[in-house]
Amino acid sequence: MTTTDRTAGEGLGLTRDASATLWGATDRYSGPYNPWLEPTHYIGTLMMSFASVGVGLQRDWLRVQRDLGRLYGQPLPVQQFSSWLGRIADANVSLMDQLTREYTKPEFGLDTTRIDGKEVAVTERIVEARPFCNLIHFDRDTDRKDPIVLLIAPQSGHYATLLRPTVERLLPEAEVYITDWISAREVAPEEGTFDLDTYADDVRHFVTMLGPKTNVLAICQSTVPSVMAISRLAEDDPATQPATLTVMAGPLDPAAAPTDVTELADRMHLPTYLQTFIARAPNGRRVYPGYVQLMSFIAMNPQNHFSSHRDLYRYQVADDTHPEIERIERFYREYFAVADLTAEFYADTVKRVFIEKQLAAGTMEYGGRLVRPEAITCPIIGIEGSNDDISAPGQTRDFLAKFTGSDDVSFYEQEGAGHYGVFAGGHWRGDIAPRVLGKIHAYATEDYSPPQYPHIPIAPYEG
């Protein structure tokens, strides 16, 4: 059994020796799981599909009645009433389709970017493939020379495509790479286990591959394994650490600002939770399913999701060309597309990051050795949103005091930004990106092209 496997076993609250019971002879997770979860989800999905078909039949019947009425000359008020019922029926079908369809991984779809006033072609290339992650490069057809930015996407349910707005804003001024994590359901059990240490292994591999001129930008959950990986690089060979490290809205110190997520972790009896919500995928791998995660996401803020779908329904009944329809549907095409996590990664993360809060406590181990953030000497940038209810203000900021080895630690809190607003939307494009890119360009060691957009200074972290 590998060190990574033992660490994940301890993440379940077991001793190092007892953790061996979680894996079989082939080093696969064999801890607690719910054998009925996957069949129950399938049955529920099938029932919703039948309901969707029923709503469609109702719409078709109303359409037939409407058309027959027009053909045989019904009075105008009756025709108008039929048309109104028809719009309701169309909205019912659209809403049911929204709620019951299978959402596959979205595409980045970034075929062009605008550089120096010109449209420039962008080609999405996989430059490195690992069992659980592909490293994607957005190759720009330009002679412009810009710093390398490695986006470490979170592996917390949504696909890396959730960071499409992040990539889009960086492309005019950076050579952008991103970690594209693969749904655990699609990875054969023979590829082995994946936990927090494996995640850090992949980050360390990609940073080493791209070289020390790389600027790492870690978002949300990915901040923890990124600090693990870069701390180890800096400790073993300082010359291999990245040019800069940006940590954005991550649970580096969850105790600094409790949220619904941290409070759930504090109350959680992890073995019971795993016994309830870990499923066995068709290929035999045990996973924390995307559909369970989606229910958790919605449960954290049900009122907003209900309001969005209520508005969508009203717009469709009133006018199916309303511009808000496309915006809401586009958001939920991304939001409802969720990936499965390996059971051991989920258990490891919950136990080590949220329950024991090991990184902030200074007890986090990686590969059997303590993680030492003080070993990092490259410039550090911390970013938070004042309205973040997932990684609340303070969870990133308070951890910055741990980076004592760096003589340049900066921090910026964006007023009015929620969790997603830190890396998407107007706050990201107009306020946060210019600060991050300004710092990256300021520390560039080569003669890069002049910045395309004005950069904004970012204040030092004062503790």
Buried (B, 14 or more C-beta within 10 A) or exposed (E): EBBBBBBBBBBBBBEEEEBBEBBEEEBBBBBBBBEEBBEEBEEEEEEBBEEBEEBBEBBEEBBEBBEEBEEEEBEEEEBEBBBEBBBBBBBBBBBBEBEBEEBEBBEBEBEEBEBEEEEBEBEBEEEBEBEBBBBBBBBBEBEBEBBBBBBBBBBBBBBBBBBBBBBBBBBBBBBBBBBBBBBBBEBEBEBBBBBBBBBBBBBBBBBBEBEBBBBBBBBBBBBBBBBBBBBBBBBEEBEBBBBBBBBBBBBBBBBBBBBBBBEBBEEBEBBEBBBEBBBBBEEEBBBBBBBBBBEBBBEBBEEEBEEBBEBBBEBBBEEEEBEEBEEBBEEBBBBBBBBBBBBBBBBBBBBBBBBBBBBBEEEBBBBEEEBBBBBBBBBBBBBBBBBBBBBBBBBBBBBBEBBEBBEBBBBBBBEEBBBBBBBBBEBBBEBBBBBBBBBBBEBBEEEBBEBBBEBBEBEEBEE
